[in-house]
Amino acid sequence: MGLSTHILDTSLGRPAAGVIVTLEREETNSWHILNTTQTDEDGRCKDLLGDFYKLIGGTYRIRFETAAYFASRSIPTLYPHIEIIFTITNPQEHYHIPLLLTANGYTTYRGS
């Protein structure tokens, strides 16, 4: 079905727009880049898989480039980038991997 993500800057109570996001898939103990995109004004990446890839079972990694986002707001951050690694067990389901972000912390969960 698909894969999506979004970022909410919980310190501001707003979406994190313009964050570079890279999706990778683990293949034989190395990572293969599938797509690089950025969050829209609502903090979402609806095209995370891009036009060339279909979701299949396996281990994936989403890398969020948070340093530039915080630098553009003149906010120092502890986390220059954040990586979320997760496993797709049923490619027929939709996987939504949100990131709740502050300059000094983050959390994630499987959304809907």
KOLGU-4560 file (N, C-alpha, C; in nm, 3 decimals, padded with zeros to 5 digits):
<recs>
<n_xx: 00.082 n_yy: -00.119 n_zz: 00.000 ca_xx: 00.000 ca_yy: 00.000 ca_zz: 00.000 c_xx: 00.086 c_yy: 00.125 c_zz: 00.000 mol: A seq: 1 type: MET>
<n_xx: 00.178 n_yy: 00.135 n_zz: 00.095 ca_xx: 00.260 ca_yy: 00.255 ca_zz: 00.091 c_xx: 00.336 c_yy: 00.283 c_zz: 00.218 mol: A seq: 2 type: GLY>
<n_xx: 00.410 n_yy: 00.392 n_zz: 00.211 ca_xx: 00.496 ca_yy: 00.434 ca_zz: 00.321 c_xx: 00.493 c_yy: 00.586 c_zz: 00.324 mol: A seq: 3 type: LEU>
<n_xx: 00.472 n_yy: 00.641 n_zz: 00.443 ca_xx: 00.470 ca_yy: 00.786 ca_zz: 00.456 c_xx: 00.531 c_yy: 00.826 c_zz: 00.590 mol: A seq: 4 type: SER>
<n_xx: 00.562 n_yy: 00.955 n_zz: 00.601 ca_xx: 00.615 ca_yy: 01.009 ca_zz: 00.725 c_xx: 00.572 c_yy: 01.154 c_zz: 00.737 mol: A seq: 5 type: THR>
<n_xx: 00.578 n_yy: 01.205 n_zz: 00.857 ca_xx: 00.565 ca_yy: 01.349 ca_zz: 00.877 c_xx: 00.641 c_yy: 01.385 c_zz: 01.004 mol: A seq: 6 type: HIS>
<n_xx: 00.675 n_yy: 01.515 n_zz: 01.015 ca_xx: 00.749 ca_yy: 01.564 ca_zz: 01.130 c_xx: 00.671 c_yy: 01.677 c_zz: 01.194 mol: A seq: 7 type: ILE>
<n_xx: 00.653 n_yy: 01.666 n_zz: 01.325 ca_xx: 00.595 ca_yy: 01.775 ca_zz: 01.402 c_xx: 00.701 c_yy: 01.827 c_zz: 01.498 mol: A seq: 8 type: LEU>
<n_xx: 00.723 n_yy: 01.957 n_zz: 01.494 ca_xx: 00.813 ca_yy: 02.022 ca_zz: 01.589 c_xx: 00.729 c_yy: 02.050 c_zz: 01.713 mol: A seq: 9 type: ASP>
<n_xx: 00.739 n_yy: 01.964 n_zz: 01.811 ca_xx: 00.653 ca_yy: 01.975 ca_zz: 01.929 c_xx: 00.687 c_yy: 02.094 c_zz: 02.017 mol: A seq: 10 type: THR>
<n_xx: 00.809 n_yy: 02.148 n_zz: 02.004 ca_xx: 00.843 ca_yy: 02.267 ca_zz: 02.082 c_xx: 00.769 c_yy: 02.390 c_zz: 02.029 mol: A seq: 11 type: SER>
<n_xx: 00.733 n_yy: 02.389 n_zz: 01.901 ca_xx: 00.659 ca_yy: 02.499 ca_zz: 01.840 c_xx: 00.511 c_yy: 02.466 c_zz: 01.819 mol: A seq: 12 type: LEU>
<n_xx: 00.479 n_yy: 02.337 n_zz: 01.827 ca_xx: 00.342 ca_yy: 02.296 ca_zz: 01.799 c_xx: 00.307 c_yy: 02.313 c_zz: 01.652 mol: A seq: 13 type: GLY>
<n_xx: 00.408 n_yy: 02.293 n_zz: 01.564 ca_xx: 00.389 ca_yy: 02.314 ca_zz: 01.421 c_xx: 00.459 c_yy: 02.205 c_zz: 01.340 mol: A seq: 14 type: ARG>
<n_xx: 00.417 n_yy: 02.186 n_zz: 01.216 ca_xx: 00.489 ca_yy: 02.093 ca_zz: 01.128 c_xx: 00.629 c_yy: 02.145 c_zz: 01.100 mol: A seq: 15 type: PRO>
<n_xx: 00.721 n_yy: 02.053 n_zz: 01.077 ca_xx: 00.859 ca_yy: 02.089 ca_zz: 01.040 c_xx: 00.871 c_yy: 02.080 c_zz: 00.888 mol: A seq: 16 type: ALA>
<n_xx: 00.865 n_yy: 02.194 n_zz: 00.823 ca_xx: 00.870 ca_yy: 02.200 ca_zz: 00.677 c_xx: 01.014 c_yy: 02.212 c_zz: 00.629 mol: A seq: 17 type: ALA>
<n_xx: 01.040 n_yy: 02.156 n_zz: 00.511 ca_xx: 01.170 ca_yy: 02.172 ca_zz: 00.446 c_xx: 01.281 c_yy: 02.084 c_zz: 00.498 mol: A seq: 18 type: GLY>
<n_xx: 01.248 n_yy: 01.980 n_zz: 00.573 ca_xx: 01.350 ca_yy: 01.888 ca_zz: 00.624 c_xx: 01.381 c_yy: 01.785 c_zz: 00.517 mol: A seq: 19 type: VAL>
<n_xx: 01.509 n_yy: 01.767 n_zz: 00.486 ca_xx: 01.551 ca_yy: 01.665 ca_zz: 00.389 c_xx: 01.535 c_yy: 01.527 c_zz: 00.454 mol: A seq: 20 type: ILE>
<n_xx: 01.474 n_yy: 01.436 n_zz: 00.379 ca_xx: 01.444 ca_yy: 01.302 ca_zz: 00.428 c_xx: 01.495 c_yy: 01.201 c_zz: 00.324 mol: A seq: 21 type: VAL>
<n_xx: 01.571 n_yy: 01.101 n_zz: 00.371 ca_xx: 01.623 ca_yy: 00.996 ca_zz: 00.283 c_xx: 01.569 c_yy: 00.861 c_zz: 00.329 mol: A seq: 22 type: THR>
<n_xx: 01.519 n_yy: 00.784 n_zz: 00.234 ca_xx: 01.471 ca_yy: 00.649 ca_zz: 00.261 c_xx: 01.573 c_yy: 00.550 c_zz: 00.206 mol: A seq: 23 type: LEU>
<n_xx: 01.611 n_yy: 00.453 n_zz: 00.289 ca_xx: 01.705 ca_yy: 00.348 ca_zz: 00.249 c_xx: 01.647 c_yy: 00.211 c_zz: 00.284 mol: A seq: 24 type: GLU>
<n_xx: 01.693 n_yy: 00.110 n_zz: 00.212 ca_xx: 01.655 ca_yy: -00.029 ca_zz: 00.240 c_xx: 01.783 c_yy: -00.109 c_zz: 00.264 mol: A seq: 25 type: ARG>
<n_xx: 01.781 n_yy: -00.194 n_zz: 00.366 ca_xx: 01.898 ca_yy: -00.278 ca_zz: 00.395 c_xx: 01.902 c_yy: -00.395 c_zz: 00.299 mol: A seq: 26 type: GLU>
<n_xx: 02.018 n_yy: -00.411 n_zz: 00.237 ca_xx: 02.039 ca_yy: -00.522 ca_zz: 00.144 c_xx: 02.178 c_yy: -00.580 c_zz: 00.169 mol: A seq: 27 type: GLU>
<n_xx: 02.182 n_yy: -00.703 n_zz: 00.216 ca_xx: 02.307 ca_yy: -00.774 ca_zz: 00.243 c_xx: 02.401 c_yy: -00.691 c_zz: 00.331 mol: A seq: 28 type: THR>
<n_xx: 02.350 n_yy: -00.648 n_zz: 00.445 ca_xx: 02.428 ca_yy: -00.575 ca_zz: 00.546 c_xx: 02.481 c_yy: -00.440 c_zz: 00.499 mol: A seq: 29 type: ASN>
<n_xx: 02.420 n_yy: -00.383 n_zz: 00.397 ca_xx: 02.453 ca_yy: -00.246 ca_zz: 00.358 c_xx: 02.322 c_yy: -00.176 c_zz: 00.323 mol: A seq: 30 type: SER>
<n_xx: 02.326 n_yy: -00.043 n_zz: 00.319 ca_xx: 02.207 ca_yy: 00.036 ca_zz: 00.294 c_xx: 02.206 c_yy: 00.086 c_zz: 00.150 mol: A seq: 31 type: TRP>
<n_xx: 02.091 n_yy: 00.076 n_zz: 00.085 ca_xx: 02.072 ca_yy: 00.121 ca_zz: -00.053 c_xx: 01.971 c_yy: 00.236 c_zz: -00.051 mol: A seq: 32 type: HIS>
<n_xx: 02.011 n_yy: 00.353 n_zz: -00.100 ca_xx: 01.922 ca_yy: 00.469 ca_zz: -00.103 c_xx: 01.813 c_yy: 00.448 c_zz: -00.207 mol: A seq: 33 type: ILE>
<n_xx: 01.688 n_yy: 00.464 n_zz: -00.163 ca_xx: 01.575 ca_yy: 00.453 ca_zz: -00.254 c_xx: 01.526 c_yy: 00.589 c_zz: -00.301 mol: A seq: 34 type: LEU>
<n_xx: 01.529 n_yy: 00.687 n_zz: -00.211 ca_xx: 01.476 ca_yy: 00.819 ca_zz: -00.247 c_xx: 01.522 c_yy: 00.923 c_zz: -00.145 mol: A seq: 35 type: ASN>
<n_xx: 01.540 n_yy: 01.045 n_zz: -00.194 ca_xx: 01.563 ca_yy: 01.160 ca_zz: -00.108 c_xx: 01.462 c_yy: 01.266 c_zz: -00.147 mol: A seq: 36 type: THR>
<n_xx: 01.394 n_yy: 01.320 n_zz: -00.048 ca_xx: 01.290 ca_yy: 01.420 ca_zz: -00.070 c_xx: 01.293 c_yy: 01.518 c_zz: 00.046 mol: A seq: 37 type: THR>
<n_xx: 01.194 n_yy: 01.603 n_zz: 00.058 ca_xx: 01.186 ca_yy: 01.691 ca_zz: 00.175 c_xx: 01.042 c_yy: 01.708 c_zz: 00.217 mol: A seq: 38 type: GLN>
<n_xx: 01.024 n_yy: 01.745 n_zz: 00.343 ca_xx: 00.889 ca_yy: 01.762 ca_zz: 00.395 c_xx: 00.825 c_yy: 01.886 c_zz: 00.333 mol: A seq: 39 type: THR>
<n_xx: 00.694 n_yy: 01.876 n_zz: 00.309 ca_xx: 00.620 ca_yy: 01.990 ca_zz: 00.255 c_xx: 00.583 c_yy: 02.086 c_zz: 00.368 mol: A seq: 40 type: ASP>
<n_xx: 00.504 n_yy: 02.188 n_zz: 00.338 ca_xx: 00.469 ca_yy: 02.288 ca_zz: 00.439 c_xx: 00.388 c_yy: 02.232 c_zz: 00.555 mol: A seq: 41 type: GLU>
<n_xx: 00.330 n_yy: 02.113 n_zz: 00.535 ca_xx: 00.257 ca_yy: 02.045 ca_zz: 00.642 c_xx: 00.346 c_yy: 01.943 c_zz: 00.714 mol: A seq: 42 type: ASP>
<n_xx: 00.477 n_yy: 01.943 n_zz: 00.683 ca_xx: 00.571 ca_yy: 01.852 ca_zz: 00.748 c_xx: 00.563 c_yy: 01.709 c_zz: 00.698 mol: A seq: 43 type: GLY>
<n_xx: 00.497 n_yy: 01.687 n_zz: 00.585 ca_xx: 00.473 ca_yy: 01.551 ca_zz: 00.535 c_xx: 00.558 c_yy: 01.517 c_zz: 00.413 mol: A seq: 44 type: ARG>
<n_xx: 00.588 n_yy: 01.386 n_zz: 00.401 ca_xx: 00.650 ca_yy: 01.330 ca_zz: 00.280 c_xx: 00.555 c_yy: 01.223 c_zz: 00.228 mol: A seq: 45 type: CYS>
<n_xx: 00.477 n_yy: 01.261 n_zz: 00.131 ca_xx: 00.380 ca_yy: 01.167 ca_zz: 00.075 c_xx: 00.441 c_yy: 01.082 c_zz: -00.035 mol: A seq: 46 type: LYS>
<n_xx: 00.556 n_yy: 01.125 n_zz: -00.088 ca_xx: 00.620 ca_yy: 01.054 ca_zz: -00.198 c_xx: 00.748 c_yy: 00.984 c_zz: -00.152 mol: A seq: 47 type: ASP>
<n_xx: 00.746 n_yy: 00.931 n_zz: -00.033 ca_xx: 00.867 ca_yy: 00.876 ca_zz: 00.027 c_xx: 00.929 c_yy: 00.764 c_zz: -00.056 mol: A seq: 48 type: LEU>
<n_xx: 00.849 n_yy: 00.679 n_zz: -00.116 ca_xx: 00.902 ca_yy: 00.572 ca_zz: -00.201 c_xx: 00.941 c_yy: 00.621 c_zz: -00.339 mol: A seq: 49 type: LEU>
<n_xx: 00.898 n_yy: 00.739 n_zz: -00.376 ca_xx: 00.928 ca_yy: 00.789 ca_zz: -00.509 c_xx: 00.843 c_yy: 00.717 c_zz: -00.614 mol: A seq: 50 type: GLY>
<n_xx: 00.874 n_yy: 00.740 n_zz: -00.738 ca_xx: 00.796 ca_yy: 00.681 ca_zz: -00.847 c_xx: 00.849 c_yy: 00.545 c_zz: -00.894 mol: A seq: 51 type: ASP>
<n_xx: 00.965 n_yy: 00.504 n_zz: -00.845 ca_xx: 01.031 ca_yy: 00.387 ca_zz: -00.901 c_xx: 01.029 c_yy: 00.264 c_zz: -00.812 mol: A seq: 52 type: PHE>
<n_xx: 00.986 n_yy: 00.277 n_zz: -00.687 ca_xx: 00.995 ca_yy: 00.166 ca_zz: -00.593 c_xx: 00.860 c_yy: 00.125 c_zz: -00.540 mol: A seq: 53 type: TYR>
<n_xx: 00.845 n_yy: -00.004 n_zz: -00.522 ca_xx: 00.727 ca_yy: -00.061 ca_zz: -00.462 c_xx: 00.767 c_yy: -00.112 c_zz: -00.324 mol: A seq: 54 type: LYS>
<n_xx: 00.680 n_yy: -00.096 n_zz: -00.226 ca_xx: 00.709 ca_yy: -00.142 ca_zz: -00.091 c_xx: 00.714 c_yy: -00.294 c_zz: -00.089 mol: A seq: 55 type: LEU>
<n_xx: 00.826 n_yy: -00.347 n_zz: -00.039 ca_xx: 00.842 ca_yy: -00.491 ca_zz: -00.021 c_xx: 00.887 c_yy: -00.516 c_zz: 00.122 mol: A seq: 56 type: ILE>
<n_xx: 00.878 n_yy: -00.639 n_zz: 00.167 ca_xx: 00.922 ca_yy: -00.672 ca_zz: 00.302 c_xx: 01.071 c_yy: -00.648 c_zz: 00.320 mol: A seq: 57 type: GLY>
<n_xx: 01.111 n_yy: -00.615 n_zz: 00.442 ca_xx: 01.251 ca_yy: -00.594 ca_zz: 00.470 c_xx: 01.273 c_yy: -00.486 c_zz: 00.574 mol: A seq: 58 type: GLY>
<n_xx: 01.398 n_yy: -00.450 n_zz: 00.594 ca_xx: 01.436 ca_yy: -00.349 ca_zz: 00.691 c_xx: 01.468 c_yy: -00.219 c_zz: 00.618 mol: A seq: 59 type: THR>
<n_xx: 01.412 n_yy: -00.111 n_zz: 00.669 ca_xx: 01.425 ca_yy: 00.021 ca_zz: 00.608 c_xx: 01.480 c_yy: 00.120 c_zz: 00.712 mol: A seq: 60 type: TYR>
<n_xx: 01.534 n_yy: 00.230 n_zz: 00.659 ca_xx: 01.583 ca_yy: 00.338 ca_zz: 00.745 c_xx: 01.539 c_yy: 00.470 c_zz: 00.683 mol: A seq: 61 type: ARG>
<n_xx: 01.482 n_yy: 00.556 n_zz: 00.767 ca_xx: 01.452 ca_yy: 00.693 ca_zz: 00.726 c_xx: 01.549 c_yy: 00.783 c_zz: 00.801 mol: A seq: 62 type: ILE>
<n_xx: 01.619 n_yy: 00.868 n_zz: 00.727 ca_xx: 01.714 ca_yy: 00.962 ca_zz: 00.786 c_xx: 01.659 c_yy: 01.103 c_zz: 00.768 mol: A seq: 63 type: ARG>
<n_xx: 01.643 n_yy: 01.174 n_zz: 00.878 ca_xx: 01.593 ca_yy: 01.311 ca_zz: 00.880 c_xx: 01.711 c_yy: 01.404 c_zz: 00.907 mol: A seq: 64 type: PHE>
<n_xx: 01.736 n_yy: 01.497 n_zz: 00.816 ca_xx: 01.847 ca_yy: 01.593 ca_zz: 00.832 c_xx: 01.798 c_yy: 01.712 c_zz: 00.913 mol: A seq: 65 type: GLU>
<n_xx: 01.809 n_yy: 01.703 n_zz: 01.043 ca_xx: 01.749 ca_yy: 01.803 ca_zz: 01.132 c_xx: 01.840 c_yy: 01.923 c_zz: 01.160 mol: A seq: 66 type: THR>
<n_xx: 01.970 n_yy: 01.912 n_zz: 01.136 ca_xx: 02.063 ca_yy: 02.023 ca_zz: 01.167 c_xx: 02.025 c_yy: 02.149 c_zz: 01.090 mol: A seq: 67 type: ALA>
<n_xx: 02.002 n_yy: 02.138 n_zz: 00.960 ca_xx: 01.969 ca_yy: 02.255 ca_zz: 00.879 c_xx: 01.836 c_yy: 02.316 c_zz: 00.921 mol: A seq: 68 type: ALA>
<n_xx: 01.740 n_yy: 02.230 n_zz: 00.957 ca_xx: 01.610 ca_yy: 02.280 ca_zz: 01.003 c_xx: 01.627 c_yy: 02.369 c_zz: 01.126 mol: A seq: 69 type: TYR>
<n_xx: 01.701 n_yy: 02.320 n_zz: 01.226 ca_xx: 01.720 ca_yy: 02.399 ca_zz: 01.347 c_xx: 01.813 c_yy: 02.519 c_zz: 01.324 mol: A seq: 70 type: PHE>
<n_xx: 01.914 n_yy: 02.503 n_zz: 01.240 ca_xx: 02.004 ca_yy: 02.615 ca_zz: 01.210 c_xx: 01.927 c_yy: 02.731 c_zz: 01.146 mol: A seq: 71 type: ALA>
<n_xx: 01.830 n_yy: 02.699 n_zz: 01.060 ca_xx: 01.751 ca_yy: 02.805 ca_zz: 00.996 c_xx: 01.667 c_yy: 02.882 c_zz: 01.096 mol: A seq: 72 type: SER>
<n_xx: 01.650 n_yy: 02.828 n_zz: 01.214 ca_xx: 01.575 ca_yy: 02.893 ca_zz: 01.321 c_xx: 01.667 c_yy: 02.944 c_zz: 01.433 mol: A seq: 73 type: ARG>
<n_xx: 01.798 n_yy: 02.934 n_zz: 01.408 ca_xx: 01.901 ca_yy: 02.976 ca_zz: 01.506 c_xx: 01.883 c_yy: 02.904 c_zz: 01.640 mol: A seq: 74 type: SER>
<n_xx: 01.852 n_yy: 02.775 n_zz: 01.631 ca_xx: 01.835 ca_yy: 02.691 ca_zz: 01.751 c_xx: 01.941 c_yy: 02.582 c_zz: 01.749 mol: A seq: 75 type: ILE>
<n_xx: 02.027 n_yy: 02.576 n_zz: 01.852 ca_xx: 02.123 ca_yy: 02.465 ca_zz: 01.857 c_xx: 02.049 c_yy: 02.333 c_zz: 01.882 mol: A seq: 76 type: PRO>
<n_xx: 02.100 n_yy: 02.226 n_zz: 01.823 ca_xx: 02.035 ca_yy: 02.095 ca_zz: 01.840 c_xx: 02.136 c_yy: 01.990 c_zz: 01.882 mol: A seq: 77 type: THR>
<n_xx: 02.092 n_yy: 01.898 n_zz: 01.962 ca_xx: 02.174 ca_yy: 01.785 ca_zz: 02.003 c_xx: 02.183 c_yy: 01.680 c_zz: 01.892 mol: A seq: 78 type: LEU>
<n_xx: 02.082 n_yy: 01.676 n_zz: 01.806 ca_xx: 02.071 ca_yy: 01.572 ca_zz: 01.704 c_xx: 02.082 c_yy: 01.633 c_zz: 01.564 mol: A seq: 79 type: TYR>
<n_xx: 02.199 n_yy: 01.627 n_zz: 01.500 ca_xx: 02.212 ca_yy: 01.684 ca_zz: 01.365 c_xx: 02.134 c_yy: 01.605 c_zz: 01.260 mol: A seq: 80 type: PRO>
<n_xx: 02.112 n_yy: 01.479 n_zz: 01.286 ca_xx: 02.023 ca_yy: 01.397 ca_zz: 01.203 c_xx: 01.965 c_yy: 01.287 c_zz: 01.292 mol: A seq: 81 type: HIS>
<n_xx: 01.852 n_yy: 01.235 n_zz: 01.249 ca_xx: 01.783 ca_yy: 01.129 ca_zz: 01.322 c_xx: 01.755 c_yy: 01.017 c_zz: 01.225 mol: A seq: 82 type: ILE>
<n_xx: 01.785 n_yy: 00.895 n_zz: 01.266 ca_xx: 01.758 ca_yy: 00.778 ca_zz: 01.183 c_xx: 01.659 c_yy: 00.687 c_zz: 01.255 mol: A seq: 83 type: GLU>
<n_xx: 01.557 n_yy: 00.648 n_zz: 01.182 ca_xx: 01.458 ca_yy: 00.554 ca_zz: 01.234 c_xx: 01.467 c_yy: 00.429 c_zz: 01.148 mol: A seq: 84 type: ILE>
<n_xx: 01.496 n_yy: 00.317 n_zz: 01.212 ca_xx: 01.507 ca_yy: 00.188 ca_zz: 01.144 c_xx: 01.385 c_yy: 00.105 c_zz: 01.182 mol: A seq: 85 type: ILE>
<n_xx: 01.321 n_yy: 00.045 n_zz: 01.082 ca_xx: 01.199 ca_yy: -00.031 ca_zz: 01.106 c_xx: 01.189 c_yy: -00.145 c_zz: 01.006 mol: A seq: 86 type: PHE>
<n_xx: 01.102 n_yy: -00.240 n_zz: 01.036 ca_xx: 01.085 ca_yy: -00.358 ca_zz: 00.952 c_xx: 00.945 c_yy: -00.361 c_zz: 00.892 mol: A seq: 87 type: THR>
<n_xx: 00.938 n_yy: -00.381 n_zz: 00.762 ca_xx: 00.812 ca_yy: -00.401 ca_zz: 00.691 c_xx: 00.787 c_yy: -00.551 c_zz: 00.687 mol: A seq: 88 type: ILE>
<n_xx: 00.680 n_yy: -00.594 n_zz: 00.752 ca_xx: 00.648 ca_yy: -00.737 ca_zz: 00.754 c_xx: 00.533 c_yy: -00.771 c_zz: 00.660 mol: A seq: 89 type: THR>
<n_xx: 00.447 n_yy: -00.673 n_zz: 00.631 ca_xx: 00.335 ca_yy: -00.696 ca_zz: 00.543 c_xx: 00.323 c_yy: -00.578 c_zz: 00.445 mol: A seq: 90 type: ASN>
<n_xx: 00.382 n_yy: -00.591 n_zz: 00.327 ca_xx: 00.381 ca_yy: -00.480 ca_zz: 00.231 c_xx: 00.242 c_yy: -00.440 c_zz: 00.181 mol: A seq: 91 type: PRO>
<n_xx: 00.140 n_yy: -00.522 n_zz: 00.208 ca_xx: 00.005 ca_yy: -00.487 ca_zz: 00.167 c_xx: -00.058 c_yy: -00.385 c_zz: 00.262 mol: A seq: 92 type: GLN>
<n_xx: 00.004 n_yy: -00.362 n_zz: 00.378 ca_xx: -00.044 ca_yy: -00.261 ca_zz: 00.472 c_xx: 00.026 c_yy: -00.129 c_zz: 00.446 mol: A seq: 93 type: GLU>
<n_xx: -00.035 n_yy: -00.020 n_zz: 00.496 ca_xx: 00.031 ca_yy: 00.111 ca_zz: 00.489 c_xx: 00.112 c_yy: 00.131 c_zz: 00.616 mol: A seq: 94 type: HIS>
<n_xx: 00.233 n_yy: 00.181 n_zz: 00.602 ca_xx: 00.321 ca_yy: 00.211 ca_zz: 00.715 c_xx: 00.342 c_yy: 00.361 c_zz: 00.721 mol: A seq: 95 type: TYR>
<n_xx: 00.303 n_yy: 00.421 n_zz: 00.832 ca_xx: 00.323 ca_yy: 00.564 ca_zz: 00.853 c_xx: 00.417 c_yy: 00.579 c_zz: 00.972 mol: A seq: 96 type: HIS>
<n_xx: 00.532 n_yy: 00.643 n_zz: 00.950 ca_xx: 00.638 ca_yy: 00.654 ca_zz: 01.051 c_xx: 00.657 c_yy: 00.802 c_zz: 01.085 mol: A seq: 97 type: ILE>
<n_xx: 00.583 n_yy: 00.855 n_zz: 01.183 ca_xx: 00.596 ca_yy: 00.996 ca_zz: 01.219 c_xx: 00.715 c_yy: 01.021 c_zz: 01.312 mol: A seq: 98 type: PRO>
<n_xx: 00.760 n_yy: 01.146 n_zz: 01.312 ca_xx: 00.867 ca_yy: 01.191 ca_zz: 01.401 c_xx: 00.816 c_yy: 01.312 c_zz: 01.477 mol: A seq: 99 type: LEU>
<n_xx: 00.817 n_yy: 01.303 n_zz: 01.609 ca_xx: 00.787 ca_yy: 01.417 ca_zz: 01.695 c_xx: 00.921 c_yy: 01.470 c_zz: 01.743 mol: A seq: 100 type: LEU>
<n_xx: 00.948 n_yy: 01.598 n_zz: 01.718 ca_xx: 01.083 ca_yy: 01.651 ca_zz: 01.726 c_xx: 01.092 c_yy: 01.775 c_zz: 01.814 mol: A seq: 101 type: LEU>
<n_xx: 01.200 n_yy: 01.784 n_zz: 01.891 ca_xx: 01.245 ca_yy: 01.908 ca_zz: 01.954 c_xx: 01.395 c_yy: 01.914 c_zz: 01.932 mol: A seq: 102 type: THR>
<n_xx: 01.456 n_yy: 02.025 n_zz: 01.969 ca_xx: 01.601 ca_yy: 02.038 ca_zz: 01.949 c_xx: 01.681 c_yy: 01.941 c_zz: 02.034 mol: A seq: 103 type: ALA>
<n_xx: 01.624 n_yy: 01.896 n_zz: 02.143 ca_xx: 01.697 ca_yy: 01.809 ca_zz: 02.236 c_xx: 01.629 c_yy: 01.676 c_zz: 02.262 mol: A seq: 104 type: ASN>
<n_xx: 01.539 n_yy: 01.636 n_zz: 02.175 ca_xx: 01.473 ca_yy: 01.507 ca_zz: 02.193 c_xx: 01.381 c_yy: 01.475 c_zz: 02.077 mol: A seq: 105 type: GLY>
<n_xx: 01.344 n_yy: 01.349 n_zz: 02.069 ca_xx: 01.248 ca_yy: 01.307 ca_zz: 01.966 c_xx: 01.184 c_yy: 01.175 c_zz: 02.007 mol: A seq: 106 type: TYR>
<n_xx: 01.073 n_yy: 01.146 n_zz: 01.943 ca_xx: 01.004 ca_yy: 01.019 ca_zz: 01.961 c_xx: 00.939 c_yy: 00.982 c_zz: 01.830 mol: A seq: 107 type: THR>
<n_xx: 00.906 n_yy: 00.855 n_zz: 01.814 ca_xx: 00.841 ca_yy: 00.806 ca_zz: 01.694 c_xx: 00.746 c_yy: 00.693 c_zz: 01.732 mol: A seq: 108 type: THR>
<n_xx: 00.662 n_yy: 00.657 n_zz: 01.639 ca_xx: 00.565 ca_yy: 00.548 ca_zz: 01.660 c_xx: 00.512 c_yy: 00.507 c_zz: 01.524 mol: A seq: 109 type: TYR>
<n_xx: 00.436 n_yy: 00.400 n_zz: 01.519 ca_xx: 00.371 ca_yy: 00.362 ca_zz: 01.393 c_xx: 00.234 c_yy: 00.428 c_zz: 01.392 mol: A seq: 110 type: ARG>
<n_xx: 00.216 n_yy: 00.517 n_zz: 01.298 ca_xx: 00.089 ca_yy: 00.588 ca_zz: 01.286 c_xx: -00.003 c_yy: 00.521 c_zz: 01.187 mol: A seq: 111 type: GLY>
<n_xx: -00.109 n_yy: 00.592 n_zz: 01.154 ca_xx: -00.206 ca_yy: 00.536 ca_zz: 01.059 c_xx: -00.222 c_yy: 00.627 c_zz: 00.940 mol: A seq: 112 type: SER>
</recs>
